[in-house]
Amino acid sequence: MKRPNEVLFYVGTYSPEEKPSIYLCGLNTGDGEMRIIQQTSGVENPSYITLNRAENVLYAVSEKEDGEVSAYSVDPVTNELSLLGARPTEGGAPCYVSVSPGEDYVYVSNYSGGNVNAFPVNEDGSLGEMSSQVRHAGKGFREDRQEAPHPHSVIAEASGKRILVCDLGLDRIMLYRHEDGKLARDGEVVLPDGSGPRHLAFHPGGKWLYCVGELNCTVTVLAVSGPSGSFEIRQHLSTLPEQYAEGSDDTAADIHISPCGRFLYVSNRGHDSIALFHVDEGTGLLKAADWQSTGGRTPRNFAIAGDMLLAANQNSGNITSFTIDSESGRLIPTGNELGVPAPVCIAVLK
């Protein structure tokens, strides 16, 4: 059961189907201590998970050769997960799942399959048969990582009429109109060669979009303008400190903005840190402010939980907690960590 002053969160991991792979955990908002409450098995490599707005359904991709996306009902009292069903994604290594603003569709991107799916949501939160699928074609600048399309994330604009797909392999943000369950091409945003766009974060005000480039460890600022919602690149900034000698294993991963819109955070694998950027309230441009060690190896995903932040360190098998300084946005380690095998995604219950 949930304790006083505790925030609950689910963790997706790289784990085989027969072992626990989704964990329900608790975070003490007073001291940052964490605990495991429940474990769910039966799904292989749930590397990305998300909750609907009511937090009564959890969606999880299964990152494997024959990809799947699963829907789970969340018990309103115990938060225990019960499988509602799974759908094939018709592509390998699905790595992202999101819910449309109207909560009537779920989107999935398939990293090695090169395809993006839309699934209608049934009344109970389960998924209907795939209503639309788009496949990307081509290759990018780097032969080692961009030999083919690699859709890495898919999110909808607030209006729900258009979705944005980061394709790491093509150095593009692909834009699609979504009408009556069908996805139709609606342009693209061209990013620098070899940047490898991975994840996106809209500013709470909706005027700016931030994109993290995995391969060149950068964050790109884009202004959203005009009635059509066109995107104009305004800034590229390294996610690593100036004096740091970047290595071959340095890759940027996740990106989130604080609810107040003043602080932007990006996780760095290799450097094993979370970078803090201050957001100019007038222009949306960024200024690098700090780098905080995540207290583990290979921080892939992280999540903001009120005035705290949780970092999932994949290769060291631990989750660490930090307090967010309300004035500066800096992360202050609580000194607590939680052992979870290969944690790669955190979904916080509000």
PyMOL commands that set and color helices and strands:
alter all, ss='L'
color gray80, all
select strands_A, chain A and resi 6-13+22-28+34-40+49-51+57-62+68-74+81-88+94-99+105-110+115-120+132-135+151-156+162-167+172-179+182-190+197-202+208-213+218-225+230-238+251-257+263-269+273-279+286-293+299-305+308-313+318-324+331-339+343-348
alter strands_A, ss='S'
color yellow, strands_A
deselect
rebuild
show_as cartoon
